[in-house]
Amino acid sequence: MAVAPTPRTHLAAALAERLTGAVISPDHAEYDAARRVWNGMIDKRPAVVARCADAADVATAMRFAAERGLPLAVRGGGHNVAGTAVVDEGLVIDLSTMRGVSLDAATRTVHVQGGATWGDVDRVTAPYGLAAPGGVVSDTGVAGLALSGGVSHQRRRDGMTVDNLVSAEVVLADGRRVRASAGEHADLHWALRGGGGNFGVVTSFELRVHELGPEVFALNVAYPIEDAVRVLAGWRDAVAGAPDELSTAGLVWSLPVVDELPESLRGAPYVGVAGMWAGDPVDGERATRALRELSTPLLDLSGPVSYLDFQASLDPYFPAGARRYWKALYLDGFSDAAITTTADWSDRRPSAQTLVIVRHCGGAMGRVGAGETAFGDRSSEWMLSVDSTWDDPAGDASNIDYTRAFLGAATPHSNGQTYFNFPGLLEEGDAAVRASYGANHARLARIKAAYDPENRFRLNQNIRPAA
Ligand SMILES: Cc1cc2nc3c(=O)[nH]c(=O)nc-3n(C[C@H](O)[C@H](O)[C@H](O)COP(=O)(O)OP(=O)(O)OC[C@H]3O[C@@H](n4cnc5c(N)ncnc54)[C@H](O)[C@@H]3O)c2cc1C
């Protein structure tokens, strides 16, 4: 006897008639995998996942969601810790099978489909000694990262990812497909360089690539945690005025519990300096020498390494599935008081997996004017990020509270600007959006009104359309 289909299977069947790619509904064998994102704390149940095969599918899925009044989420690499790539009871435009990458070495650009990861890009560009400034973990999505900033190991030499976005193919809220570049839809091109997923679905990015590798010099030193203040201050002083080739961070973390380490070091908290020299490794060795002598190292893993290997070297330390609440704040300066605050709060981490990291910015990324891209103000040279990570759901409240209290203590050292690629759960909403985009907010709201007047793309650092 035939069983009457549920409304949800109706929905999936109706979409499947129009889509080339797979349609995944709650009764599908792949549903749980399709709704899972990198942050294990996110547990959302979409009504349907549209695994789009191409830009035409994206437009179809978007029109379908609009016709049925379904909330819309867009999934690139699924890494955003706020879990905005999925939505309860809505439709997910899932680009995870659109991962093509094609390099044009002659024009020094790479075309990247909207669901690709940085590993996909690096594997194509690295054999030519070229790299697009992207992320430092290989399975992070290009799309989310590229639309909200993009701080890489080459950031101080080549700028942020947004500074290297030459053009983008975009499916707009009404299903139209446009190209945004300096010469076409220039306002949209400006907005995409920092405004996040507010303006449409990017099905292809054209990014500038730069000479890099095949070998680079990697800096990675762990010092005793007792020396935290001294090491962080020494790092700050040593990198002030450093050449643009040097992008580094000061951090507090715990060493992994692995057989390769002596027992006394397994799991030990440490203060470290890490980063990369984007140039000749011989010069890199020289330029980082002082950073390797800030105190007596517990471990020094610095040395020349293939860029491709380096780009995957952090992957094992950022596995999918753990619970995460990551939040960032730009600091006015890394003053002695800010260092003391950072060291004190790092000492209170409720979870050994939590990474506290201060990235040195500036260089090429700091020389871009606040109005030149939607990203906004670049005057801060220091970005504090508290990457809280734990396994037990019972630890949710304490880890989230800790992160908020840490950021609260650091706020007096900051202009209040956040980095939307490390957005917590985006719980501050409009207040954080206005504070972080500053003078660019009004222009962003006008562009939003032109391209997405109904605010269909709202699962992000949402910019409300201007009235
Ligand atoms: C392990 C790890 C390492 C990281 N390292 C870095 C780093 O080195 N540098 C850095 O700057 N950031 C880094 N990040 C932060 C990262 O930039 C963000 O998590 C980013 O959102 C990831 O992009 P995604 O495509 O994977 O995310 P998703 O969760 O898929 O998407 C996030 C949001 O982006 C928008 N979006 C996604 N795809 C599209 C599209 N095709 N078109 C339009 N909008 C889209 C949507 O609004 C979506 O909600 C890291 C994050 C993690 C988890």
The ligand as an SDF file (V2000), in Angstrom:
LIG
                    3D

 53 58  0  0  0  0  0  0  0  0999 V2000
   40.3150   25.4520   11.5230 C   0  0  0  0  0  0  0  0  0  0  0  0
   40.0680   26.8500   11.0570 C   0  0  0  0  0  0  0  0  0  0  0  0
   41.1150   27.6050   10.5840 C   0  0  0  0  0  0  0  0  0  0  0  0
   40.9040   28.9020   10.1340 C   0  0  0  0  0  0  0  0  0  0  0  0
   41.9610   29.6280    9.6730 N   0  0  0  0  0  0  0  0  0  0  0  0
   41.7590   30.8840    9.2240 C   0  0  0  0  0  0  0  0  0  0  0  0
   42.8390   31.6330    8.6940 C   0  0  0  0  0  0  0  0  0  0  0  0
   43.9610   31.1780    8.6020 O   0  0  0  0  0  0  0  0  0  0  0  0
   42.5840   32.8860    8.2820 N   0  0  0  0  0  0  0  0  0  0  0  0
   41.3380   33.4420    8.3400 C   0  0  0  0  0  0  0  0  0  0  0  0
   41.1950   34.5940    7.9360 O   0  0  0  0  0  0  0  0  0  0  0  0
   40.2920   32.7470    8.8290 N   0  0  0  0  0  0  0  0  0  0  0  0
   40.4840   31.4880    9.2660 C   0  0  0  0  0  0  0  0  0  0  0  0
   39.4280   30.7690    9.7540 N   0  0  0  0  0  0  0  0  0  0  0  0
   38.1050   31.3870    9.8280 C   0  0  0  0  0  0  0  0  0  0  0  0
   37.3920   31.2230    8.5020 C   0  0  0  0  0  0  0  0  0  0  0  0
   37.7760   32.2850    7.6750 O   0  0  0  0  0  0  0  0  0  0  0  0
   35.8640   31.2350    8.6730 C   0  0  0  0  0  0  0  0  0  0  0  0
   35.4840   30.1600    9.4660 O   0  0  0  0  0  0  0  0  0  0  0  0
   35.1410   31.1910    7.3390 C   0  0  0  0  0  0  0  0  0  0  0  0
   33.7910   31.5390    7.5370 O   0  0  0  0  0  0  0  0  0  0  0  0
   35.2330   29.8170    6.7130 C   0  0  0  0  0  0  0  0  0  0  0  0
   34.6780   29.8060    5.4420 O   0  0  0  0  0  0  0  0  0  0  0  0
   33.8100   28.5450    4.9670 P   0  0  0  0  0  0  0  0  0  0  0  0
   33.4640   28.7570    3.5490 O   0  0  0  0  0  0  0  0  0  0  0  0
   34.5170   27.2920    5.3470 O   0  0  0  0  0  0  0  0  0  0  0  0
   32.5670   28.7430    5.9160 O   0  0  0  0  0  0  0  0  0  0  0  0
   31.0170   28.3970    5.8230 P   0  0  0  0  0  0  0  0  0  0  0  0
   30.6420   28.0390    7.2140 O   0  0  0  0  0  0  0  0  0  0  0  0
   30.7140   27.4470    4.7430 O   0  0  0  0  0  0  0  0  0  0  0  0
   30.3970   29.7790    5.4200 O   0  0  0  0  0  0  0  0  0  0  0  0
   30.3960   30.8710    6.2860 C   0  0  0  0  0  0  0  0  0  0  0  0
   29.5020   31.9450    5.7280 C   0  0  0  0  0  0  0  0  0  0  0  0
   30.0870   32.4830    4.5550 O   0  0  0  0  0  0  0  0  0  0  0  0
   29.0870   32.7460    3.5980 C   0  0  0  0  0  0  0  0  0  0  0  0
   29.3530   31.9330    2.4080 N   0  0  0  0  0  0  0  0  0  0  0  0
   29.9210   30.7060    2.3490 C   0  0  0  0  0  0  0  0  0  0  0  0
   30.0610   30.3340    1.0820 N   0  0  0  0  0  0  0  0  0  0  0  0
   29.5840   31.3430    0.3280 C   0  0  0  0  0  0  0  0  0  0  0  0
   29.5020   31.5740   -1.0690 C   0  0  0  0  0  0  0  0  0  0  0  0
   29.9750   30.7020   -1.9620 N   0  0  0  0  0  0  0  0  0  0  0  0
   28.9510   32.7360   -1.4980 N   0  0  0  0  0  0  0  0  0  0  0  0
   28.4980   33.6490   -0.6140 C   0  0  0  0  0  0  0  0  0  0  0  0
   28.5670   33.4850    0.7110 N   0  0  0  0  0  0  0  0  0  0  0  0
   29.1230   32.3490    1.1700 C   0  0  0  0  0  0  0  0  0  0  0  0
   27.7710   32.4370    4.2210 C   0  0  0  0  0  0  0  0  0  0  0  0
   27.2540   33.6110    4.8230 O   0  0  0  0  0  0  0  0  0  0  0  0
   28.1490   31.4500    5.2860 C   0  0  0  0  0  0  0  0  0  0  0  0
   27.2500   31.4630    6.3580 O   0  0  0  0  0  0  0  0  0  0  0  0
   39.6110   29.4580   10.1830 C   0  0  0  0  0  0  0  0  0  0  0  0
   38.5470   28.7090   10.6610 C   0  0  0  0  0  0  0  0  0  0  0  0
   38.7690   27.4220   11.0910 C   0  0  0  0  0  0  0  0  0  0  0  0
   37.6220   26.6470   11.6160 C   0  0  0  0  0  0  0  0  0  0  0  0
  1  2  1  0
  2  3  1  0
  2 52  2  0
  3  4  2  0
  4  5  1  0
  4 50  1  0
  5  6  2  0
  6  7  1  0
  6 13  1  0
  7  8  2  0
  7  9  1  0
  9 10  1  0
 10 11  2  0
 10 12  1  0
 12 13  2  0
 13 14  1  0
 14 15  1  0
 14 50  1  0
 15 16  1  0
 16 17  1  0
 16 18  1  0
 18 19  1  0
 18 20  1  0
 20 21  1  0
 20 22  1  0
 22 23  1  0
 23 24  1  0
 24 25  2  0
 24 26  1  0
 24 27  1  0
 27 28  1  0
 28 29  2  0
 28 30  1  0
 28 31  1  0
 31 32  1  0
 32 33  1  0
 33 34  1  0
 33 48  1  0
 34 35  1  0
 35 36  1  0
 35 46  1  0
 36 37  1  0
 36 45  1  0
 37 38  2  0
 38 39  1  0
 39 40  1  0
 39 45  2  0
 40 41  1  0
 40 42  2  0
 42 43  1  0
 43 44  2  0
 44 45  1  0
 46 47  1  0
 46 48  1  0
 48 49  1  0
 50 51  2  0
 51 52  1  0
 52 53  1  0
M  END
$$$$
